[in-house]
């Protein structure tokens, strides 16, 4: 069983590390979507940055650095899904800046399949 941990940083981000942004809204993927190889993730948020996360019940975490919104105001990133299991959660976390330490409030998780 291969664990896929990509730029995971330090487990949970401490509360209060950033402003109390409203939770981001994960707009893609849809619940129970089948993702093969990669996950195309999109979200909206009032925060200046968002980090996307994929996690499974065994706490395997895949995330990269926070991303800024595109010209259309939508946050986008692509994460690998290989090695994180058959069912996992996708979510977005609001960030005050481009560091993982600034990321706090999380969206509602969406269950997807790999």
Biopython code that builds the backbone (N, CA, C, O; Angstrom):
import numpy as np
from Bio.PDB.StructureBuilder import StructureBuilder

atoms = [
    (1, "UNK", "N", (0.855, -1.171, 0.000)),
    (1, "UNK", "CA", (0.000, 0.000, 0.000)),
    (1, "UNK", "C", (0.893, 1.224, 0.000)),
    (1, "UNK", "O", (1.597, 1.481, 0.977)),
    (2, "UNK", "N", (0.873, 1.965, -1.062)),
    (2, "UNK", "CA", (1.714, 3.153, -1.196)),
    (2, "UNK", "C", (0.971, 4.372, -0.674)),
    (2, "UNK", "O", (-0.185, 4.609, -1.025)),
    (3, "UNK", "N", (1.636, 5.127, 0.150)),
    (3, "UNK", "CA", (1.031, 6.366, 0.656)),
    (3, "UNK", "C", (1.435, 7.511, -0.256)),
    (3, "UNK", "O", (2.604, 7.641, -0.620)),
    (4, "UNK", "N", (0.488, 8.322, -0.614)),
    (4, "UNK", "CA", (0.773, 9.467, -1.489)),
    (4, "UNK", "C", (0.639, 10.737, -0.679)),
    (4, "UNK", "O", (-0.467, 11.236, -0.472)),
    (5, "UNK", "N", (1.746, 11.251, -0.226)),
    (5, "UNK", "CA", (1.732, 12.515, 0.497)),
    (5, "UNK", "C", (2.524, 13.502, -0.327)),
    (5, "UNK", "O", (3.731, 13.342, -0.513)),
    (6, "UNK", "N", (1.845, 14.528, -0.823)),
    (6, "UNK", "CA", (2.472, 15.508, -1.688)),
    (6, "UNK", "C", (2.396, 16.865, -1.017)),
    (6, "UNK", "O", (1.303, 17.384, -0.792)),
    (7, "UNK", "N", (3.530, 17.440, -0.696)),
    (7, "UNK", "CA", (3.596, 18.770, -0.090)),
    (7, "UNK", "C", (2.577, 18.911, 1.019)),
    (7, "UNK", "O", (1.826, 19.886, 1.060)),
    (8, "UNK", "N", (2.546, 17.938, 1.920)),
    (8, "UNK", "CA", (1.500, 17.930, 2.924)),
    (8, "UNK", "C", (1.738, 18.897, 4.059)),
    (8, "UNK", "O", (0.803, 19.197, 4.802)),
    (9, "UNK", "N", (2.928, 19.391, 4.223)),
    (9, "UNK", "CA", (3.165, 20.326, 5.319)),
    (9, "UNK", "C", (2.950, 19.641, 6.641)),
    (9, "UNK", "O", (3.161, 18.434, 6.753)),
    (10, "UNK", "N", (2.538, 20.373, 7.634)),
    (10, "UNK", "CA", (2.357, 19.828, 8.968)),
    (10, "UNK", "C", (0.889, 19.562, 9.232)),
    (10, "UNK", "O", (0.154, 20.505, 9.526)),
    (11, "UNK", "N", (0.430, 18.335, 9.143)),
    (11, "UNK", "CA", (-0.918, 17.915, 9.494)),
    (11, "UNK", "C", (-1.962, 19.008, 9.526)),
    (11, "UNK", "O", (-2.188, 19.677, 8.517)),
    (12, "UNK", "N", (-2.602, 19.204, 10.667)),
    (12, "UNK", "CA", (-3.626, 20.221, 10.807)),
    (12, "UNK", "C", (-3.001, 21.605, 10.936)),
    (12, "UNK", "O", (-1.971, 21.769, 11.589)),
    (13, "UNK", "N", (-3.610, 22.569, 10.328)),
    (13, "UNK", "CA", (-3.169, 23.954, 10.414)),
    (13, "UNK", "C", (-3.779, 24.544, 11.675)),
    (13, "UNK", "O", (-4.982, 24.393, 11.892)),
    (14, "UNK", "N", (-2.988, 25.216, 12.518)),
    (14, "UNK", "CA", (-3.530, 25.744, 13.767)),
    (14, "UNK", "C", (-4.625, 26.780, 13.540)),
    (14, "UNK", "O", (-4.540, 27.613, 12.638)),
    (15, "UNK", "N", (-5.654, 26.707, 14.380)),
    (15, "UNK", "CA", (-6.746, 27.675, 14.283)),
    (15, "UNK", "C", (-6.219, 29.060, 14.607)),
    (15, "UNK", "O", (-5.314, 29.212, 15.428)),
    (16, "UNK", "N", (-6.780, 30.059, 13.967)),
    (16, "UNK", "CA", (-6.375, 31.433, 14.227)),
    (16, "UNK", "C", (-5.138, 31.853, 13.462)),
    (16, "UNK", "O", (-4.647, 32.965, 13.660)),
    (17, "UNK", "N", (-4.612, 30.992, 12.588)),
    (17, "UNK", "CA", (-3.416, 31.335, 11.827)),
    (17, "UNK", "C", (-3.744, 32.325, 10.719)),
    (17, "UNK", "O", (-2.838, 32.925, 10.142)),
    (18, "UNK", "N", (-5.001, 32.503, 10.419)),
    (18, "UNK", "CA", (-5.415, 33.426, 9.352)),
    (18, "UNK", "C", (-6.679, 34.139, 9.791)),
    (18, "UNK", "O", (-7.249, 33.829, 10.837)),
    (19, "UNK", "N", (-7.105, 35.079, 8.999)),
    (19, "UNK", "CA", (-8.380, 35.726, 9.285)),
    (19, "UNK", "C", (-9.488, 34.687, 9.214)),
    (19, "UNK", "O", (-9.327, 33.632, 8.600)),
    (20, "UNK", "N", (-10.591, 34.988, 9.836)),
    (20, "UNK", "CA", (-11.721, 34.065, 9.822)),
    (20, "UNK", "C", (-12.544, 34.263, 8.559)),
    (20, "UNK", "O", (-13.595, 34.902, 8.587)),
    (21, "UNK", "N", (-12.060, 33.712, 7.452)),
    (21, "UNK", "CA", (-12.764, 33.801, 6.182)),
    (21, "UNK", "C", (-13.987, 32.905, 6.226)),
    (21, "UNK", "O", (-14.005, 31.910, 6.951)),
    (22, "UNK", "N", (-14.992, 33.243, 5.468)),
    (22, "UNK", "CA", (-16.113, 32.328, 5.284)),
    (22, "UNK", "C", (-15.576, 31.091, 4.574)),
    (22, "UNK", "O", (-14.619, 31.190, 3.807)),
    (23, "UNK", "N", (-16.171, 29.937, 4.814)),
    (23, "UNK", "CA", (-15.679, 28.734, 4.153)),
    (23, "UNK", "C", (-15.737, 28.863, 2.638)),
    (23, "UNK", "O", (-16.718, 29.384, 2.107)),
    (24, "UNK", "N", (-14.702, 28.397, 1.923)),
    (24, "UNK", "CA", (-14.769, 28.369, 0.459)),
    (24, "UNK", "C", (-15.895, 27.444, 0.012)),
    (24, "UNK", "O", (-16.357, 26.601, 0.781)),
    (25, "UNK", "N", (-16.323, 27.601, -1.205)),
    (25, "UNK", "CA", (-17.340, 26.717, -1.779)),
    (25, "UNK", "C", (-16.661, 25.916, -2.879)),
    (25, "UNK", "O", (-16.233, 26.474, -3.890)),
    (26, "UNK", "N", (-16.564, 24.616, -2.681)),
    (26, "UNK", "CA", (-15.977, 23.728, -3.678)),
    (26, "UNK", "C", (-17.009, 23.516, -4.773)),
    (26, "UNK", "O", (-18.076, 22.957, -4.523)),
    (27, "UNK", "N", (-16.699, 23.959, -5.983)),
    (27, "UNK", "CA", (-17.664, 23.871, -7.083)),
    (27, "UNK", "C", (-17.419, 22.672, -7.993)),
    (27, "UNK", "O", (-18.282, 22.310, -8.792)),
    (28, "UNK", "N", (-16.252, 22.060, -7.874)),
    (28, "UNK", "CA", (-15.931, 20.862, -8.653)),
    (28, "UNK", "C", (-14.815, 20.126, -7.931)),
    (28, "UNK", "O", (-13.866, 20.766, -7.478)),
    (29, "UNK", "N", (-14.887, 18.837, -7.810)),
    (29, "UNK", "CA", (-15.767, 17.878, -8.476)),
    (29, "UNK", "C", (-17.120, 17.755, -7.769)),
    (29, "UNK", "O", (-17.285, 18.157, -6.617)),
    (30, "UNK", "N", (-18.070, 17.189, -8.496)),
    (30, "UNK", "CA", (-19.384, 16.902, -7.940)),
    (30, "UNK", "C", (-19.265, 15.680, -7.022)),
    (30, "UNK", "O", (-18.368, 14.858, -7.205)),
    (31, "UNK", "N", (-20.161, 15.555, -6.037)),
    (31, "UNK", "CA", (-20.118, 14.387, -5.156)),
    (31, "UNK", "C", (-20.178, 13.079, -5.940)),
    (31, "UNK", "O", (-20.901, 12.955, -6.929)),
    (32, "UNK", "N", (-19.407, 12.122, -5.475)),
    (32, "UNK", "CA", (-19.335, 10.760, -6.019)),
    (32, "UNK", "C", (-18.812, 10.697, -7.446)),
    (32, "UNK", "O", (-19.055, 9.716, -8.150)),
    (33, "UNK", "N", (-18.100, 11.724, -7.881)),
    (33, "UNK", "CA", (-17.461, 11.718, -9.197)),
    (33, "UNK", "C", (-16.328, 10.697, -9.206)),
    (33, "UNK", "O", (-15.647, 10.528, -8.195)),
    (34, "UNK", "N", (-16.119, 10.023, -10.318)),
    (34, "UNK", "CA", (-14.998, 9.109, -10.485)),
    (34, "UNK", "C", (-13.821, 9.899, -11.051)),
    (34, "UNK", "O", (-13.899, 10.443, -12.153)),
    (35, "UNK", "N", (-12.735, 9.957, -10.291)),
    (35, "UNK", "CA", (-11.528, 10.683, -10.705)),
    (35, "UNK", "C", (-10.419, 9.671, -10.954)),
    (35, "UNK", "O", (-10.067, 8.903, -10.059)),
    (36, "UNK", "N", (-9.877, 9.664, -12.140)),
    (36, "UNK", "CA", (-8.855, 8.685, -12.500)),
    (36, "UNK", "C", (-7.541, 9.407, -12.782)),
    (36, "UNK", "O", (-7.410, 10.099, -13.792)),
    (37, "UNK", "N", (-6.573, 9.243, -11.890)),
    (37, "UNK", "CA", (-5.247, 9.810, -12.086)),
    (37, "UNK", "C", (-5.059, 11.207, -11.539)),
    (37, "UNK", "O", (-4.066, 11.482, -10.865)),
    (38, "UNK", "N", (-6.005, 12.098, -11.820)),
    (38, "UNK", "CA", (-5.917, 13.462, -11.310)),
    (38, "UNK", "C", (-7.309, 13.984, -10.961)),
    (38, "UNK", "O", (-8.320, 13.478, -11.448)),
    (39, "UNK", "N", (-7.336, 14.996, -10.117)),
    (39, "UNK", "CA", (-8.586, 15.660, -9.766)),
    (39, "UNK", "C", (-8.483, 17.119, -10.184)),
    (39, "UNK", "O", (-7.575, 17.831, -9.754)),
    (40, "UNK", "N", (-9.409, 17.562, -11.019)),
    (40, "UNK", "CA", (-9.508, 18.964, -11.404)),
    (40, "UNK", "C", (-10.437, 19.607, -10.385)),
    (40, "UNK", "O", (-11.624, 19.283, -10.335)),
    (41, "UNK", "N", (-9.907, 20.517, -9.571)),
    (41, "UNK", "CA", (-10.675, 21.115, -8.490)),
    (41, "UNK", "C", (-10.912, 22.600, -8.745)),
    (41, "UNK", "O", (-10.022, 23.307, -9.217)),
    (42, "UNK", "N", (-12.122, 23.068, -8.428)),
    (42, "UNK", "CA", (-12.429, 24.493, -8.536)),
    (42, "UNK", "C", (-13.212, 24.915, -7.300)),
    (42, "UNK", "O", (-13.928, 24.114, -6.697)),
    (43, "UNK", "N", (-13.065, 26.186, -6.933)),
    (43, "UNK", "CA", (-13.766, 26.720, -5.769)),
    (43, "UNK", "C", (-13.928, 28.223, -5.897)),
    (43, "UNK", "O", (-13.240, 28.881, -6.677)),
    (44, "UNK", "N", (-14.852, 28.746, -5.112)),
    (44, "UNK", "CA", (-14.984, 30.189, -4.964)),
    (44, "UNK", "C", (-14.735, 30.509, -3.493)),
    (44, "UNK", "O", (-15.001, 29.687, -2.616)),
    (45, "UNK", "N", (-14.221, 31.710, -3.231)),
    (45, "UNK", "CA", (-13.921, 32.111, -1.861)),
    (45, "UNK", "C", (-13.731, 33.617, -1.801)),
    (45, "UNK", "O", (-13.371, 34.239, -2.801)),
    (46, "UNK", "N", (-13.969, 34.205, -0.638)),
    (46, "UNK", "CA", (-13.687, 35.616, -0.423)),
    (46, "UNK", "C", (-12.231, 35.833, -0.023)),
    (46, "UNK", "O", (-11.764, 36.971, 0.011)),
    (47, "UNK", "N", (-11.509, 34.757, 0.280)),
    (47, "UNK", "CA", (-10.101, 34.857, 0.672)),
    (47, "UNK", "C", (-9.222, 35.088, -0.555)),
    (47, "UNK", "O", (-9.648, 34.803, -1.675)),
    (48, "UNK", "N", (-8.003, 35.599, -0.365)),
    (48, "UNK", "CA", (-7.130, 35.851, -1.511)),
    (48, "UNK", "C", (-6.490, 34.586, -2.097)),
    (48, "UNK", "O", (-6.067, 34.588, -3.253)),
    (49, "UNK", "N", (-6.416, 33.504, -1.301)),
    (49, "UNK", "CA", (-5.829, 32.241, -1.750)),
    (49, "UNK", "C", (-6.674, 31.091, -1.232)),
    (49, "UNK", "O", (-7.390, 31.220, -0.239)),
    (50, "UNK", "N", (-6.578, 29.959, -1.928)),
    (50, "UNK", "CA", (-7.242, 28.727, -1.528)),
    (50, "UNK", "C", (-6.247, 27.596, -1.732)),
    (50, "UNK", "O", (-5.471, 27.610, -2.687)),
    (51, "UNK", "N", (-6.270, 26.610, -0.832)),
    (51, "UNK", "CA", (-5.498, 25.392, -1.048)),
    (51, "UNK", "C", (-6.507, 24.247, -1.140)),
    (51, "UNK", "O", (-7.441, 24.166, -0.343)),
    (52, "UNK", "N", (-6.310, 23.371, -2.111)),
    (52, "UNK", "CA", (-7.179, 22.215, -2.292)),
    (52, "UNK", "C", (-6.540, 21.014, -1.621)),
    (52, "UNK", "O", (-5.318, 20.869, -1.628)),
    (53, "UNK", "N", (-7.368, 20.151, -1.041)),
    (53, "UNK", "CA", (-6.890, 18.963, -0.337)),
    (53, "UNK", "C", (-7.707, 17.743, -0.737)),
    (53, "UNK", "O", (-8.920, 17.824, -0.932)),
    (54, "UNK", "N", (-7.028, 16.626, -0.855)),
    (54, "UNK", "CA", (-7.668, 15.327, -1.027)),
    (54, "UNK", "C", (-7.216, 14.478, 0.157)),
    (54, "UNK", "O", (-6.015, 14.359, 0.400)),
    (55, "UNK", "N", (-8.145, 13.890, 0.892)),
    (55, "UNK", "CA", (-7.787, 13.055, 2.038)),
    (55, "UNK", "C", (-8.642, 11.801, 2.041)),
    (55, "UNK", "O", (-9.763, 11.795, 1.534)),
    (56, "UNK", "N", (-8.097, 10.739, 2.620)),
    (56, "UNK", "CA", (-8.886, 9.527, 2.804)),
    (56, "UNK", "C", (-9.011, 9.240, 4.290)),
    (56, "UNK", "O", (-8.444, 9.963, 5.110)),
    (57, "UNK", "N", (-9.741, 8.204, 4.646)),
    (57, "UNK", "CA", (-9.981, 7.896, 6.060)),
    (57, "UNK", "C", (-8.704, 7.501, 6.785)),
    (57, "UNK", "O", (-8.641, 7.590, 8.011)),
    (58, "UNK", "N", (-7.691, 7.068, 6.056)),
    (58, "UNK", "CA", (-6.402, 6.725, 6.663)),
    (58, "UNK", "C", (-5.505, 7.935, 6.827)),
    (58, "UNK", "O", (-4.328, 7.785, 7.154)),
    (59, "UNK", "N", (-6.030, 9.127, 6.608)),
    (59, "UNK", "CA", (-5.360, 10.415, 6.748)),
    (59, "UNK", "C", (-4.228, 10.604, 5.740)),
    (59, "UNK", "O", (-3.298, 11.370, 5.998)),
    (60, "UNK", "N", (-4.291, 9.926, 4.607)),
    (60, "UNK", "CA", (-3.387, 10.251, 3.516)),
    (60, "UNK", "C", (-3.856, 11.577, 2.949)),
    (60, "UNK", "O", (-5.035, 11.743, 2.638)),
    (61, "UNK", "N", (-2.939, 12.514, 2.815)),
    (61, "UNK", "CA", (-3.289, 13.874, 2.394)),
    (61, "UNK", "C", (-2.498, 14.253, 1.160)),
    (61, "UNK", "O", (-1.289, 14.032, 1.094)),
    (62, "UNK", "N", (-3.183, 14.823, 0.184)),
    (62, "UNK", "CA", (-2.528, 15.352, -1.009)),
    (62, "UNK", "C", (-2.939, 16.813, -1.140)),
    (62, "UNK", "O", (-4.126, 17.124, -1.239)),
    (63, "UNK", "N", (-1.966, 17.696, -1.141)),
    (63, "UNK", "CA", (-2.236, 19.108, -1.398)),
    (63, "UNK", "C", (-0.950, 19.763, -1.873)),
    (63, "UNK", "O", (0.139, 19.219, -1.688)),
    (64, "UNK", "N", (-1.077, 20.903, -2.470)),
    (64, "UNK", "CA", (0.080, 21.666, -2.919)),
    (64, "UNK", "C", (0.055, 23.010, -2.213)),
    (64, "UNK", "O", (-0.545, 23.136, -1.145)),
    (65, "UNK", "N", (0.679, 23.984, -2.775)),
    (65, "UNK", "CA", (0.658, 25.309, -2.171)),
    (65, "UNK", "C", (-0.639, 26.025, -2.536)),
    (65, "UNK", "O", (-1.274, 25.674, -3.531)),
    (66, "UNK", "N", (-1.035, 27.004, -1.764)),
    (66, "UNK", "CA", (-2.252, 27.762, -2.083)),
    (66, "UNK", "C", (-2.157, 28.433, -3.448)),
    (66, "UNK", "O", (-1.074, 28.799, -3.906)),
    (67, "UNK", "N", (-3.316, 28.586, -4.086)),
    (67, "UNK", "CA", (-3.389, 29.223, -5.400)),
    (67, "UNK", "C", (-4.262, 30.462, -5.321)),
    (67, "UNK", "O", (-5.190, 30.530, -4.515)),
    (68, "UNK", "N", (-3.961, 31.437, -6.160)),
    (68, "UNK", "CA", (-4.780, 32.646, -6.285)),
    (68, "UNK", "C", (-5.887, 32.379, -7.296)),
    (68, "UNK", "O", (-5.796, 31.456, -8.106)),
    (69, "UNK", "N", (-6.909, 33.182, -7.239)),
    (69, "UNK", "CA", (-8.016, 33.046, -8.188)),
    (69, "UNK", "C", (-7.576, 33.488, -9.571)),
    (69, "UNK", "O", (-6.692, 34.333, -9.715)),
    (70, "UNK", "N", (-8.194, 32.914, -10.575)),
    (70, "UNK", "CA", (-7.952, 33.324, -11.951)),
    (70, "UNK", "C", (-8.670, 34.628, -12.235)),
    (70, "UNK", "O", (-9.317, 35.191, -11.353)),
    (71, "UNK", "N", (-8.558, 35.106, -13.451)),
    (71, "UNK", "CA", (-9.198, 36.364, -13.846)),
    (71, "UNK", "C", (-10.713, 36.337, -13.659)),
    (71, "UNK", "O", (-11.337, 37.381, -13.465)),
    (72, "UNK", "N", (-11.299, 35.146, -13.718)),
    (72, "UNK", "CA", (-12.749, 35.017, -13.555)),
    (72, "UNK", "C", (-13.168, 34.895, -12.090)),
    (72, "UNK", "O", (-14.353, 34.731, -11.800)),
    (73, "UNK", "N", (-12.204, 34.974, -11.160)),
    (73, "UNK", "CA", (-12.505, 34.883, -9.742)),
    (73, "UNK", "C", (-12.615, 33.470, -9.204)),
    (73, "UNK", "O", (-12.944, 33.281, -8.033)),
    (74, "UNK", "N", (-12.345, 32.469, -10.038)),
    (74, "UNK", "CA", (-12.443, 31.066, -9.640)),
    (74, "UNK", "C", (-11.039, 30.523, -9.329)),
    (74, "UNK", "O", (-10.084, 30.782, -10.062)),
    (75, "UNK", "N", (-10.937, 29.774, -8.242)),
    (75, "UNK", "CA", (-9.688, 29.120, -7.857)),
    (75, "UNK", "C", (-9.647, 27.748, -8.513)),
    (75, "UNK", "O", (-10.652, 27.037, -8.522)),
    (76, "UNK", "N", (-8.476, 27.361, -9.073)),
    (76, "UNK", "CA", (-8.338, 26.080, -9.769)),
    (76, "UNK", "C", (-7.003, 25.429, -9.424)),
    (76, "UNK", "O", (-5.992, 26.107, -9.242)),
    (77, "UNK", "N", (-7.022, 24.103, -9.338)),
    (77, "UNK", "CA", (-5.782, 23.341, -9.192)),
    (77, "UNK", "C", (-6.062, 21.913, -9.622)),
    (77, "UNK", "O", (-7.213, 21.480, -9.666)),
    (78, "UNK", "N", (-5.004, 21.187, -9.937)),
    (78, "UNK", "CA", (-5.094, 19.778, -10.307)),
    (78, "UNK", "C", (-4.207, 18.991, -9.363)),
    (78, "UNK", "O", (-3.017, 19.282, -9.242)),
    (79, "UNK", "N", (-4.774, 17.993, -8.689)),
    (79, "UNK", "CA", (-4.017, 17.167, -7.745)),
    (79, "UNK", "C", (-4.011, 15.718, -8.213)),
    (79, "UNK", "O", (-4.981, 15.258, -8.816)),
    (80, "UNK", "N", (-2.911, 14.984, -7.939)),
    (80, "UNK", "CA", (-2.870, 13.567, -8.291)),
    (80, "UNK", "C", (-3.757, 12.753, -7.350)),
    (80, "UNK", "O", (-3.841, 13.049, -6.158)),
    (81, "UNK", "N", (-4.413, 11.737, -7.885)),
    (81, "UNK", "CA", (-5.272, 10.871, -7.071)),
    (81, "UNK", "C", (-4.695, 9.476, -6.904)),
    (81, "UNK", "O", (-5.255, 8.667, -6.164)),
    (82, "UNK", "N", (-3.608, 9.179, -7.564)),
    (82, "UNK", "CA", (-3.007, 7.847, -7.513)),
    (82, "UNK", "C", (-2.525, 7.542, -6.099)),
    (82, "UNK", "O", (-1.810, 8.337, -5.490)),
    (83, "UNK", "N", (-2.926, 6.381, -5.584)),
    (83, "UNK", "CA", (-2.430, 5.926, -4.297)),
    (83, "UNK", "C", (-3.192, 6.398, -3.079)),
    (83, "UNK", "O", (-2.782, 6.103, -1.956)),
    (84, "UNK", "N", (-4.296, 7.128, -3.260)),
    (84, "UNK", "CA", (-5.013, 7.576, -2.060)),
    (84, "UNK", "C", (-6.308, 6.807, -1.813)),
    (84, "UNK", "O", (-7.109, 7.199, -0.964)),
    (85, "UNK", "N", (-6.513, 5.744, -2.529)),
    (85, "UNK", "CA", (-7.634, 4.872, -2.232)),
    (85, "UNK", "C", (-8.828, 5.023, -3.153)),
    (85, "UNK", "O", (-8.831, 5.823, -4.088)),
    (86, "UNK", "N", (-9.849, 4.222, -2.853)),
    (86, "UNK", "CA", (-11.042, 4.143, -3.691)),
    (86, "UNK", "C", (-12.012, 5.287, -3.400)),
    (86, "UNK", "O", (-12.589, 5.852, -4.329)),
    (87, "UNK", "N", (-12.204, 5.642, -2.113)),
    (87, "UNK", "CA", (-13.103, 6.745, -1.740)),
    (87, "UNK", "C", (-12.295, 7.750, -0.941)),
    (87, "UNK", "O", (-11.556, 7.379, -0.030)),
    (88, "UNK", "N", (-12.436, 9.011, -1.280)),
    (88, "UNK", "CA", (-11.723, 10.045, -0.535)),
    (88, "UNK", "C", (-12.489, 11.351, -0.591)),
    (88, "UNK", "O", (-13.459, 11.488, -1.337)),
    (89, "UNK", "N", (-12.039, 12.312, 0.208)),
    (89, "UNK", "CA", (-12.699, 13.613, 0.319)),
    (89, "UNK", "C", (-11.898, 14.674, -0.412)),
    (89, "UNK", "O", (-10.668, 14.682, -0.372)),
    (90, "UNK", "N", (-12.610, 15.566, -1.080)),
    (90, "UNK", "CA", (-12.009, 16.752, -1.685)),
    (90, "UNK", "C", (-12.542, 17.947, -0.903)),
    (90, "UNK", "O", (-13.722, 17.992, -0.558)),
    (91, "UNK", "N", (-11.675, 18.909, -0.626)),
    (91, "UNK", "CA", (-12.118, 20.140, 0.014)),
    (91, "UNK", "C", (-11.158, 21.269, -0.308)),
    (91, "UNK", "O", (-10.047, 21.047, -0.790)),
    (92, "UNK", "N", (-11.603, 22.474, -0.035)),
    (92, "UNK", "CA", (-10.784, 23.672, -0.229)),
    (92, "UNK", "C", (-10.681, 24.377, 1.112)),
    (92, "UNK", "O", (-11.611, 24.335, 1.917)),
    (93, "UNK", "N", (-9.551, 25.024, 1.348)),
    (93, "UNK", "CA", (-9.310, 25.734, 2.596)),
    (93, "UNK", "C", (-8.949, 27.190, 2.272)),
    (93, "UNK", "O", (-8.115, 27.431, 1.399)),
    (94, "UNK", "N", (-9.559, 28.159, 2.956)),
    (94, "UNK", "CA", (-9.279, 29.579, 2.741)),
    (94, "UNK", "C", (-7.914, 29.937, 3.321)),
    (94, "UNK", "O", (-7.549, 29.474, 4.402)),
    (95, "UNK", "N", (-7.157, 30.773, 2.586)),
    (95, "UNK", "CA", (-5.808, 31.161, 3.010)),
    (95, "UNK", "C", (-5.656, 32.681, 2.914)),
    (95, "UNK", "O", (-6.179, 33.313, 1.996)),
    (96, "UNK", "N", (-4.927, 33.256, 3.883)),
    (96, "UNK", "CA", (-4.664, 34.695, 3.873)),
    (96, "UNK", "C", (-3.536, 35.065, 2.935)),
    (96, "UNK", "O", (-3.502, 36.174, 2.403)),
    (97, "UNK", "N", (-2.599, 34.129, 2.728)),
    (97, "UNK", "CA", (-1.488, 34.381, 1.813)),
    (97, "UNK", "C", (-1.088, 33.060, 1.164)),
    (97, "UNK", "O", (-1.803, 32.068, 1.298)),
    (98, "UNK", "N", (0.027, 33.034, 0.475)),
    (98, "UNK", "CA", (0.424, 31.857, -0.302)),
    (98, "UNK", "C", (1.163, 30.808, 0.516)),
    (98, "UNK", "O", (1.884, 29.988, -0.053)),
    (99, "UNK", "N", (1.002, 30.814, 1.851)),
    (99, "UNK", "CA", (1.640, 29.801, 2.687)),
    (99, "UNK", "C", (0.584, 28.874, 3.280)),
    (99, "UNK", "O", (-0.541, 29.298, 3.548)),
    (100, "UNK", "N", (0.943, 27.618, 3.483)),
    (100, "UNK", "CA", (0.010, 26.669, 4.092)),
    (100, "UNK", "C", (-0.337, 27.065, 5.520)),
    (100, "UNK", "O", (-1.430, 26.763, 5.998)),
    (101, "UNK", "N", (0.584, 27.738, 6.207)),
    (101, "UNK", "CA", (0.343, 28.139, 7.593)),
    (101, "UNK", "C", (-0.798, 29.140, 7.710)),
    (101, "UNK", "O", (-1.378, 29.289, 8.785)),
    (102, "UNK", "N", (-1.125, 29.823, 6.630)),
    (102, "UNK", "CA", (-2.193, 30.834, 6.667)),
    (102, "UNK", "C", (-3.563, 30.257, 6.336)),
    (102, "UNK", "O", (-4.553, 30.989, 6.337)),
    (103, "UNK", "N", (-3.640, 28.971, 6.056)),
    (103, "UNK", "CA", (-4.883, 28.348, 5.597)),
    (103, "UNK", "C", (-5.676, 27.776, 6.762)),
    (103, "UNK", "O", (-5.167, 26.948, 7.517)),
    (104, "UNK", "N", (-6.918, 28.216, 6.909)),
    (104, "UNK", "CA", (-7.726, 27.754, 8.035)),
    (104, "UNK", "C", (-9.077, 27.202, 7.588)),
    (104, "UNK", "O", (-9.200, 26.003, 7.338)),
    (105, "UNK", "N", (-10.063, 28.036, 7.486)),
    (105, "UNK", "CA", (-11.442, 27.625, 7.291)),
    (105, "UNK", "C", (-11.614, 26.736, 6.052)),
    (105, "UNK", "O", (-11.190, 27.100, 4.955)),
    (106, "UNK", "N", (-12.233, 25.580, 6.238)),
    (106, "UNK", "CA", (-12.376, 24.610, 5.143)),
    (106, "UNK", "C", (-13.801, 24.565, 4.624)),
    (106, "UNK", "O", (-14.757, 24.825, 5.354)),
    (107, "UNK", "N", (-13.923, 24.228, 3.347)),
    (107, "UNK", "CA", (-15.227, 24.021, 2.721)),
    (107, "UNK", "C", (-15.836, 22.726, 3.251)),
    (107, "UNK", "O", (-15.182, 21.950, 3.947)),
    (108, "UNK", "N", (-17.081, 22.518, 2.908)),
    (108, "UNK", "CA", (-17.709, 21.221, 3.179)),
    (108, "UNK", "C", (-16.997, 20.186, 2.326)),
    (108, "UNK", "O", (-16.777, 20.432, 1.140)),
    (109, "UNK", "N", (-16.628, 19.030, 2.883)),
    (109, "UNK", "CA", (-15.961, 18.014, 2.066)),
    (109, "UNK", "C", (-16.917, 17.380, 1.063)),
    (109, "UNK", "O", (-18.115, 17.261, 1.319)),
    (110, "UNK", "N", (-16.380, 16.981, -0.063)),
    (110, "UNK", "CA", (-17.141, 16.284, -1.101)),
    (110, "UNK", "C", (-16.519, 14.900, -1.255)),
    (110, "UNK", "O", (-15.319, 14.784, -1.503)),
    (111, "UNK", "N", (-17.316, 13.863, -1.110)),
    (111, "UNK", "CA", (-16.819, 12.494, -1.279)),
    (111, "UNK", "C", (-16.739, 12.161, -2.773)),
    (111, "UNK", "O", (-17.704, 12.344, -3.516)),
    (112, "UNK", "N", (-15.567, 11.668, -3.196)),
    (112, "UNK", "CA", (-15.342, 11.287, -4.588)),
    (112, "UNK", "C", (-14.731, 9.899, -4.634)),
    (112, "UNK", "O", (-14.349, 9.345, -3.603)),
    (113, "UNK", "N", (-14.639, 9.341, -5.827)),
    (113, "UNK", "CA", (-14.082, 7.992, -6.009)),
    (113, "UNK", "C", (-12.845, 8.058, -6.868)),
    (113, "UNK", "O", (-12.751, 8.882, -7.778)),
    (114, "UNK", "N", (-11.894, 7.188, -6.582)),
    (114, "UNK", "CA", (-10.656, 7.141, -7.360)),
    (114, "UNK", "C", (-10.484, 5.842, -8.057)),
    (114, "UNK", "O", (-9.490, 5.643, -8.755)),
]
sb = StructureBuilder()
sb.init_structure("model")
sb.init_model(0)
sb.init_chain("A")
sb.init_seg("    ")
for serial, (resi, resn, name, xyz) in enumerate(atoms, 1):
    if name == "N":
        sb.init_residue(resn, " ", resi, " ")
    sb.init_atom(name, np.array(xyz, "f"), 0.0, 1.0, " ", f" {name:<3s}", serial, name[0])
structure = sb.get_structure()
